Every structure is written in C-alpha cells, then in structure tokens.
C-alpha cells in the first residue's frame, strides 16, 4: 500500500485525508457482515470515557457500544487488520510518522440519537495515540440516518458521511472531532496508531 501525494499533502496541511474504496465493495460487505454478527452476538459493551481511575460511563457524552478486535486470520476482519498494518507502514514511509503498534476497536451506534461529543483522541506531549484511522461499513447509509463524523479544522468544520468502504485518517493529537447523532445503526472500526517507542 502506498499513500497518494495528495493524501500526504492533505495530512500535513489539514491534518486529515479520506479515501473511498479502501478494501473494495466485496470485502467491505464481508467486513460489515462479520461486524454485524459481533453486534448480534451481544459481545459489545457500553463505551466509557477517560482512562484509569477516572474511567466512567456517561451516555450524555458518548452512547455507543464497543469491543476490541484482535487479529483473526482467515476472516474479513483479519484482512482489515492486515490492511491497517500496511496503512501504518505506508504512513511511516510516506509521511515520516514513525508509527508502531495499533489498537483496533469496533463501535456500534444503535441509532436513537447515539453520539459522541467533541473530543480529541490524544493529548500533545504524551506517549499517546498519534494517528486515528476510521473505517466505515454502513452499506445503505442515507443523509437522514445521521451519524456523520465532524472534524474541527483550522478552516472550519468538515462533516464526513460514514459510508461503506470509506477510510478517514487524521492526526490524533491535532484534530478535535465528534460523532453527530445517529438515527439508524452505524458501524465504525477505528485503529489508533502509537509511536514506535510506546510499549503495549
């Protein structure tokens, strides 16, 4: 996998880029089916905010359900994991970001106005998340479904539709973002990349 010149430029200039057709429609549909099966099996839990002793659930801030995804050879989610490995390598080579490991999370917004208020995935100056990469698997998304990703840029806000096979990549330490209220079920798989010097 290689980054396009305009993707590298957008990441450096605006702090994000977007790519449609990340895996292709057939594989994206299979990822959707496997993610939906995890939701249907009841293995997701309410998402929390903050970390450590300050960790708590607050549905007024965040009202999705999550699970952590591990490498699964021979599955569509396993192929997505491998694609994120390649993405990290491409970001390190093309944008000189020096990325290492990543965590992968499946988030399900059940509709009914489920949302995630404005926040940032990392704080400057800490050994923390450096890049956020979100992959969407919502095959029949329509504007009335809501659930757009809102990015807060220096030039204003940018709303991104969570459509099937769309990848959004942004710098975790720089961009505030939020998930606007979702009025239909919404699935997202997010990889958070750390620097090479951050241990598990």
MONORKA-V554851 format. One record per pair of residues at least 6 apart in sequence whose ideal C-beta (glycine too) atoms are under 8 Angstrom apart, sorted by the first residue. I is the first residue (numbers start at 1). J is the second residue. D is the distance in Angstrom with one decimal. If there is no record, write none. Layout:
BEGIN
I & J & D
I & J & D
END
This chain:
BEGIN
1 & 83 & 7.3
1 & 86 & 4.1
1 & 87 & 6.2
1 & 89 & 7.4
1 & 90 & 4.8
2 & 90 & 5.8
2 & 94 & 6.8
3 & 90 & 5.1
3 & 91 & 6.9
3 & 94 & 4.0
3 & 95 & 6.8
6 & 17 & 7.6
7 & 17 & 4.2
7 & 19 & 6.8
7 & 94 & 8.0
7 & 169 & 7.8
8 & 17 & 8.0
8 & 94 & 5.2
8 & 95 & 5.4
10 & 16 & 6.7
10 & 17 & 4.1
11 & 17 & 5.2
11 & 95 & 5.7
11 & 169 & 6.8
11 & 170 & 7.7
11 & 171 & 7.0
12 & 95 & 7.0
14 & 153 & 5.9
14 & 154 & 7.8
14 & 155 & 7.6
15 & 153 & 6.8
15 & 170 & 5.6
15 & 171 & 4.8
15 & 174 & 4.7
15 & 175 & 5.0
16 & 151 & 6.0
16 & 153 & 7.7
16 & 158 & 7.9
16 & 168 & 6.6
16 & 169 & 6.3
16 & 170 & 3.6
16 & 171 & 7.2
16 & 175 & 6.2
17 & 168 & 7.8
17 & 169 & 5.5
17 & 170 & 7.9
18 & 160 & 6.4
18 & 166 & 6.7
18 & 167 & 6.9
18 & 168 & 5.1
18 & 169 & 7.6
19 & 166 & 7.5
19 & 167 & 4.6
19 & 169 & 7.6
20 & 163 & 7.7
20 & 165 & 6.5
20 & 166 & 5.3
20 & 167 & 7.7
21 & 165 & 5.6
22 & 28 & 7.5
22 & 83 & 6.9
22 & 135 & 6.2
22 & 165 & 5.7
22 & 166 & 7.1
22 & 167 & 4.0
23 & 31 & 6.8
23 & 79 & 7.1
23 & 80 & 6.8
23 & 83 & 6.2
23 & 135 & 7.9
23 & 165 & 5.9
24 & 165 & 7.0
25 & 164 & 7.2
25 & 165 & 6.1
27 & 76 & 6.1
27 & 79 & 6.2
28 & 137 & 6.0
28 & 139 & 7.8
28 & 164 & 5.3
28 & 165 & 3.8
29 & 137 & 8.0
29 & 139 & 6.4
29 & 164 & 7.3
30 & 76 & 3.8
31 & 76 & 4.5
31 & 77 & 6.2
31 & 79 & 7.6
31 & 80 & 5.5
31 & 135 & 7.8
31 & 137 & 5.2
31 & 189 & 7.4
32 & 137 & 3.9
32 & 138 & 7.5
32 & 139 & 5.9
32 & 164 & 6.8
32 & 187 & 6.8
33 & 76 & 7.4
34 & 75 & 6.1
34 & 76 & 5.0
34 & 77 & 5.1
35 & 77 & 7.2
35 & 106 & 5.6
35 & 108 & 7.9
35 & 137 & 5.8
35 & 187 & 5.2
35 & 189 & 6.8
36 & 187 & 7.1
38 & 44 & 6.9
38 & 67 & 6.3
38 & 106 & 6.3
39 & 65 & 7.6
39 & 106 & 8.0
39 & 108 & 4.9
39 & 185 & 8.0
39 & 187 & 7.5
43 & 67 & 5.5
44 & 65 & 3.9
44 & 66 & 5.9
44 & 67 & 4.8
44 & 106 & 7.2
44 & 108 & 5.7
45 & 65 & 6.3
45 & 66 & 6.6
45 & 67 & 7.0
46 & 57 & 5.4
46 & 59 & 7.4
46 & 63 & 7.9
46 & 65 & 5.8
46 & 66 & 8.0
47 & 57 & 7.5
47 & 62 & 5.2
47 & 63 & 7.7
47 & 64 & 5.0
47 & 65 & 6.5
47 & 66 & 4.7
47 & 107 & 6.9
47 & 116 & 7.9
48 & 55 & 5.1
48 & 56 & 6.1
48 & 57 & 5.1
48 & 62 & 7.7
49 & 55 & 7.4
49 & 56 & 6.4
49 & 57 & 7.5
49 & 58 & 5.7
49 & 61 & 5.5
49 & 62 & 5.5
49 & 119 & 8.0
50 & 56 & 6.4
60 & 117 & 7.9
61 & 116 & 7.3
61 & 117 & 4.9
61 & 119 & 8.0
62 & 115 & 7.6
62 & 116 & 4.6
62 & 117 & 6.9
63 & 109 & 7.4
63 & 113 & 7.7
63 & 114 & 4.4
63 & 115 & 6.1
63 & 116 & 7.5
64 & 107 & 4.7
64 & 108 & 6.2
64 & 109 & 4.8
64 & 110 & 7.9
64 & 114 & 5.8
64 & 116 & 6.3
64 & 179 & 7.5
65 & 107 & 7.2
65 & 108 & 4.8
65 & 109 & 8.0
65 & 110 & 7.0
66 & 105 & 5.5
66 & 106 & 6.5
66 & 107 & 5.1
66 & 108 & 7.4
67 & 105 & 7.2
67 & 106 & 5.3
68 & 103 & 6.7
68 & 104 & 6.9
68 & 105 & 5.7
68 & 106 & 7.9
69 & 77 & 5.9
69 & 81 & 7.1
69 & 104 & 4.3
69 & 105 & 6.7
69 & 106 & 5.5
69 & 189 & 6.9
70 & 104 & 7.8
71 & 78 & 6.0
71 & 81 & 5.0
72 & 78 & 4.1
72 & 81 & 7.1
77 & 189 & 7.9
80 & 104 & 7.9
80 & 135 & 6.6
80 & 189 & 6.5
81 & 104 & 6.4
84 & 102 & 6.2
84 & 104 & 6.6
84 & 133 & 6.5
84 & 191 & 4.5
87 & 133 & 6.1
87 & 167 & 7.9
87 & 169 & 7.5
87 & 191 & 7.6
88 & 99 & 4.6
88 & 100 & 7.8
88 & 102 & 6.1
88 & 131 & 7.7
88 & 191 & 7.9
88 & 193 & 5.4
89 & 99 & 7.9
91 & 97 & 5.0
91 & 99 & 5.7
91 & 131 & 6.1
91 & 169 & 7.5
91 & 193 & 7.2
92 & 98 & 5.8
92 & 99 & 4.9
97 & 130 & 6.3
97 & 131 & 6.3
97 & 193 & 7.8
98 & 195 & 5.7
98 & 196 & 5.3
99 & 130 & 6.4
99 & 131 & 6.3
99 & 193 & 4.4
99 & 194 & 7.1
99 & 195 & 6.7
99 & 196 & 6.9
100 & 193 & 7.4
100 & 194 & 5.5
100 & 195 & 5.9
100 & 196 & 3.9
100 & 197 & 7.4
100 & 198 & 6.3
101 & 193 & 7.6
101 & 194 & 5.6
101 & 198 & 7.2
101 & 200 & 6.3
102 & 133 & 8.0
102 & 191 & 4.6
102 & 192 & 5.9
102 & 193 & 4.5
102 & 194 & 6.8
103 & 191 & 7.1
103 & 192 & 5.2
104 & 189 & 6.4
104 & 190 & 7.2
104 & 191 & 5.0
105 & 189 & 7.1
105 & 190 & 5.1
105 & 192 & 7.7
106 & 187 & 7.1
106 & 188 & 7.6
106 & 189 & 5.4
107 & 187 & 7.3
107 & 188 & 4.9
107 & 189 & 7.7
107 & 190 & 6.6
108 & 185 & 6.9
108 & 186 & 7.3
108 & 187 & 5.8
109 & 115 & 7.5
109 & 147 & 5.8
109 & 179 & 6.8
109 & 182 & 4.1
109 & 185 & 6.8
109 & 186 & 4.0
109 & 187 & 7.9
109 & 188 & 7.9
110 & 182 & 7.8
110 & 185 & 5.8
111 & 145 & 8.0
111 & 182 & 5.6
111 & 183 & 5.6
111 & 184 & 4.9
111 & 185 & 5.3
111 & 186 & 7.4
112 & 182 & 7.9
112 & 183 & 7.2
113 & 181 & 4.3
113 & 182 & 7.1
113 & 183 & 6.7
114 & 147 & 7.8
114 & 181 & 7.0
114 & 182 & 5.0
114 & 186 & 7.5
115 & 178 & 7.3
115 & 179 & 5.4
115 & 180 & 6.3
115 & 181 & 4.6
115 & 182 & 6.7
116 & 178 & 5.9
116 & 179 & 4.1
117 & 178 & 5.6
118 & 150 & 7.7
118 & 152 & 6.9
118 & 176 & 5.4
118 & 177 & 7.1
118 & 178 & 4.3
119 & 176 & 6.7
119 & 177 & 7.1
119 & 178 & 6.8
120 & 172 & 7.3
120 & 173 & 7.4
120 & 175 & 7.0
120 & 176 & 5.2
120 & 177 & 7.6
121 & 129 & 5.0
121 & 132 & 5.1
121 & 172 & 4.0
121 & 173 & 7.9
121 & 177 & 8.0
121 & 192 & 6.4
122 & 128 & 4.0
122 & 129 & 4.1
122 & 130 & 6.9
122 & 172 & 4.0
122 & 173 & 4.7
123 & 173 & 7.0
124 & 173 & 5.1
127 & 194 & 7.4
127 & 195 & 6.6
127 & 197 & 6.8
127 & 198 & 4.8
128 & 172 & 7.2
128 & 173 & 7.2
128 & 194 & 7.3
128 & 198 & 7.7
129 & 172 & 4.0
129 & 173 & 7.6
129 & 192 & 4.3
129 & 193 & 6.9
129 & 194 & 6.2
130 & 171 & 7.1
130 & 172 & 5.7
130 & 173 & 6.7
130 & 193 & 5.7
130 & 194 & 6.2
130 & 195 & 5.5
131 & 169 & 6.5
131 & 170 & 7.4
131 & 171 & 6.3
131 & 172 & 5.9
131 & 192 & 7.5
131 & 193 & 4.2
132 & 169 & 7.2
132 & 170 & 5.5
132 & 171 & 7.8
132 & 172 & 4.7
132 & 190 & 6.5
132 & 191 & 7.6
132 & 192 & 5.8
132 & 193 & 7.7
133 & 167 & 6.5
133 & 168 & 7.3
133 & 169 & 4.8
133 & 190 & 7.0
133 & 191 & 4.5
133 & 192 & 8.0
133 & 193 & 7.0
134 & 149 & 6.9
134 & 167 & 7.1
134 & 168 & 4.7
134 & 169 & 7.9
134 & 188 & 5.5
134 & 189 & 7.3
134 & 190 & 4.9
134 & 191 & 8.0
135 & 165 & 8.0
135 & 166 & 7.4
135 & 167 & 5.3
135 & 188 & 7.0
135 & 189 & 4.7
135 & 190 & 7.6
135 & 191 & 7.7
136 & 162 & 4.2
136 & 163 & 6.0
136 & 164 & 6.6
136 & 165 & 7.4
136 & 166 & 4.7
136 & 167 & 7.8
136 & 168 & 7.8
136 & 187 & 7.2
136 & 188 & 5.6
136 & 189 & 8.0
137 & 164 & 5.9
137 & 165 & 7.4
137 & 187 & 5.0
137 & 188 & 7.7
137 & 189 & 7.0
138 & 145 & 7.7
138 & 147 & 7.8
138 & 162 & 5.2
138 & 163 & 6.2
138 & 164 & 5.8
138 & 185 & 8.0
138 & 186 & 5.8
138 & 187 & 5.9
139 & 164 & 4.5
141 & 147 & 7.8
141 & 161 & 6.3
141 & 162 & 6.0
141 & 163 & 5.0
141 & 164 & 7.2
141 & 184 & 7.8
141 & 186 & 7.8
142 & 184 & 7.9
143 & 161 & 7.6
144 & 183 & 6.7
144 & 184 & 7.9
145 & 182 & 6.7
145 & 183 & 5.7
145 & 184 & 3.8
145 & 186 & 7.2
146 & 180 & 5.8
146 & 181 & 5.2
146 & 182 & 5.0
146 & 183 & 4.5
146 & 184 & 7.3
147 & 162 & 5.5
147 & 179 & 6.3
147 & 180 & 6.4
147 & 181 & 7.2
147 & 182 & 3.3
147 & 183 & 7.4
147 & 184 & 7.3
147 & 186 & 4.1
148 & 159 & 4.5
148 & 160 & 6.1
148 & 161 & 5.8
148 & 162 & 6.7
148 & 179 & 7.7
148 & 180 & 4.8
149 & 159 & 7.1
149 & 160 & 4.3
149 & 162 & 6.4
149 & 168 & 6.4
149 & 177 & 6.2
149 & 178 & 7.7
149 & 179 & 6.1
149 & 180 & 7.8
150 & 157 & 5.5
150 & 158 & 7.3
150 & 159 & 5.3
150 & 160 & 7.8
150 & 177 & 6.3
150 & 178 & 5.0
150 & 179 & 7.7
150 & 180 & 5.8
151 & 157 & 6.7
151 & 158 & 4.6
151 & 159 & 7.8
151 & 160 & 6.7
151 & 170 & 6.7
151 & 175 & 5.7
151 & 176 & 7.8
151 & 177 & 5.1
152 & 175 & 6.5
152 & 176 & 4.1
152 & 177 & 6.5
153 & 175 & 7.2
159 & 180 & 7.3
160 & 166 & 7.5
160 & 168 & 5.7
162 & 186 & 5.8
162 & 188 & 6.4
170 & 177 & 7.3
172 & 192 & 6.7
172 & 193 & 7.9
179 & 186 & 7.9
END
